[in-house]
Amino acid sequence: MSTDHNNSDVTIDHTTKELALVFGQLKRIGHVFSPSKELRQSELNLLVHLTYVSPPGTNGVRVSELGKQLKITSAAVTHVIQSLEQQGYISRTVGPKDRRSILVAPTKEGYDFVEAREKELFERFGQLREHLGTDDAQQLIRILSKSIKFLLTYQDSDETRP
């Protein structure tokens, strides 16, 4: 198979093209949590992440740290936090050591919301495991893990370029 890009012929073998197409499909279904009627995807992503980095009983996480961890701007984090706070899924408090820092943490409603979504997620992946069978599921895990590790080398090298 040949494709014309900028007047140069590029030959792409069938397997390479299939790999690219399958990974493109994975990107389209990449959000493993099913769409939420209550939250936008950005809100869901932040809330899920926050429940992992700020388990019950902890003080929370600084807004600036959330932005770094999620690789989004402080303005974007602030916008999402405001929305989640209005909906009762997170709360803000003043940092105990530095009164200038604001900490955010999930509320009980936030933890409960994520827990319910995780239950749905694990049920769905349990069904996938049953559909594939244990051996194929383990092979898929091995192959996807190996692929992700390889593809991350490109992401890491892109991030270090000036």
C-alpha positions as CSV (number, residue, x, y, z in Angstrom):
1,M,0.0,0.0,0.0
2,S,1.3,3.4,-0.9
3,T,0.3,6.8,0.3
4,D,1.3,10.2,-1.1
5,H,2.5,12.7,1.5
6,N,4.2,15.8,0.3
7,N,5.1,14.3,-3.1
8,S,7.0,11.3,-1.5
9,D,5.8,7.8,-1.6
10,V,5.5,6.0,1.8
11,T,4.9,2.3,1.8
12,I,3.0,1.1,4.7
13,D,2.6,-2.6,5.4
14,H,-0.7,-4.0,6.4
15,T,0.2,-4.9,10.0
16,T,1.6,-1.4,10.6
17,K,-1.6,0.2,9.3
18,E,-3.8,-2.1,11.4
19,L,-1.7,-1.2,14.5
20,A,-2.2,2.5,13.8
21,L,-6.0,2.0,13.2
22,V,-6.5,-0.1,16.4
23,F,-4.6,2.4,18.5
24,G,-6.7,5.2,17.0
25,Q,-9.8,3.3,18.0
26,L,-8.4,2.9,21.5
27,K,-8.0,6.6,21.7
28,R,-11.7,7.1,20.8
29,I,-12.8,4.8,23.6
30,G,-9.8,5.8,25.8
31,H,-11.9,7.1,28.6
32,V,-12.5,3.9,30.5
33,F,-15.2,5.5,32.7
34,S,-18.4,5.6,30.8
35,P,-19.7,9.1,30.0
36,S,-21.3,10.8,32.9
37,K,-24.6,12.8,32.8
38,E,-23.4,14.7,35.8
39,L,-19.9,15.6,34.9
40,R,-17.9,16.6,31.9
41,Q,-14.9,14.4,31.0
42,S,-12.4,16.9,32.4
43,E,-14.3,17.1,35.7
44,L,-14.5,13.3,35.9
45,N,-10.8,13.0,35.2
46,L,-9.8,15.5,37.9
47,L,-12.2,14.0,40.5
48,V,-10.9,10.4,39.9
49,H,-7.3,11.6,40.1
50,L,-8.1,13.6,43.2
51,T,-9.6,10.5,45.0
52,Y,-6.4,8.6,44.3
53,V,-3.9,11.3,45.5
54,S,-6.0,12.5,48.4
55,P,-7.6,9.5,50.1
56,P,-10.0,9.9,52.9
57,G,-8.4,11.4,56.1
58,T,-5.8,13.4,54.2
59,N,-5.8,17.2,54.0
60,G,-6.0,17.4,50.2
61,V,-3.8,18.6,47.4
62,R,-2.6,22.0,46.4
63,V,-4.3,23.3,43.2
64,S,-0.9,24.0,41.6
65,E,0.2,20.4,42.3
66,L,-3.0,19.1,40.7
67,G,-2.2,21.1,37.5
68,K,1.3,19.6,37.4
69,Q,0.1,16.1,37.9
70,L,-2.6,16.3,35.3
71,K,-0.5,18.4,32.9
72,I,-3.1,21.2,32.6
73,T,-2.9,24.9,33.4
74,S,-3.8,26.4,36.7
75,A,-6.6,28.3,35.1
76,A,-8.1,25.1,33.7
77,V,-7.7,23.3,37.1
78,T,-9.4,26.3,38.9
79,H,-12.3,26.2,36.4
80,V,-12.9,22.5,36.9
81,I,-12.5,22.8,40.7
82,Q,-15.1,25.5,40.9
83,S,-17.6,23.4,39.0
84,L,-16.9,20.3,41.1
85,E,-17.2,22.4,44.3
86,Q,-20.5,23.8,43.2
87,Q,-21.8,20.3,42.6
88,G,-20.6,19.2,46.0
89,Y,-17.9,16.7,44.9
90,I,-14.9,18.5,46.3
91,S,-14.1,21.0,49.0
92,R,-11.4,23.7,49.4
93,T,-9.6,24.4,52.6
94,V,-6.7,26.6,53.6
95,G,-3.4,24.8,54.0
96,P,-2.5,24.2,57.6
97,K,1.2,25.0,57.2
98,D,0.9,27.8,54.6
99,R,-2.3,29.8,54.9
100,R,-1.7,31.1,51.4
101,S,-2.1,27.7,49.8
102,I,-5.5,26.3,49.0
103,L,-6.0,22.5,49.3
104,V,-8.7,20.6,47.5
105,A,-10.1,17.2,48.5
106,P,-13.0,15.1,47.5
107,T,-16.1,15.2,49.7
108,K,-17.9,12.0,50.8
109,E,-20.2,12.6,47.7
110,G,-17.1,12.8,45.5
111,Y,-15.6,9.5,46.9
112,D,-19.0,7.8,46.6
113,F,-19.4,9.0,43.0
114,V,-16.0,7.7,42.0
115,E,-16.5,4.4,43.8
116,A,-19.8,3.8,42.0
117,R,-18.1,4.6,38.6
118,E,-15.2,2.2,39.5
119,K,-17.7,-0.5,40.3
120,E,-19.2,-0.1,36.7
121,L,-15.7,0.0,35.3
122,F,-14.5,-3.2,36.9
123,E,-17.8,-5.0,36.0
124,R,-17.2,-4.0,32.3
125,F,-13.6,-5.2,32.4
126,G,-14.7,-8.4,34.1
127,Q,-17.0,-9.0,31.2
128,L,-14.1,-8.3,28.8
129,R,-11.9,-10.8,30.7
130,E,-14.7,-13.4,30.4
131,H,-15.2,-12.6,26.7
132,L,-11.5,-13.0,26.0
133,G,-10.7,-15.8,28.5
134,T,-8.0,-15.5,31.1
135,D,-5.1,-16.5,28.8
136,D,-6.0,-14.0,26.1
137,A,-6.7,-11.3,28.7
138,Q,-3.2,-11.8,30.2
139,Q,-1.6,-11.8,26.8
140,L,-3.5,-8.5,26.0
141,I,-2.2,-7.0,29.3
142,R,1.3,-8.0,28.4
143,I,1.2,-6.7,24.9
144,L,-0.5,-3.4,25.7
145,S,1.9,-2.8,28.6
146,K,4.8,-3.5,26.3
147,S,3.3,-1.2,23.6
148,I,2.6,1.6,26.1
149,K,6.2,1.4,27.4
150,F,7.5,1.7,23.8
151,L,5.2,4.6,22.8
152,L,6.0,6.5,26.0
153,T,9.6,6.7,24.8
154,Y,8.4,9.0,22.0
155,Q,6.3,11.1,24.4
156,D,9.2,11.5,26.8
157,S,11.6,12.5,24.0
158,D,9.0,15.0,22.6
159,E,8.7,16.6,26.0
160,T,12.4,17.1,26.4
161,R,12.8,18.8,23.0
162,P,13.4,22.6,23.1
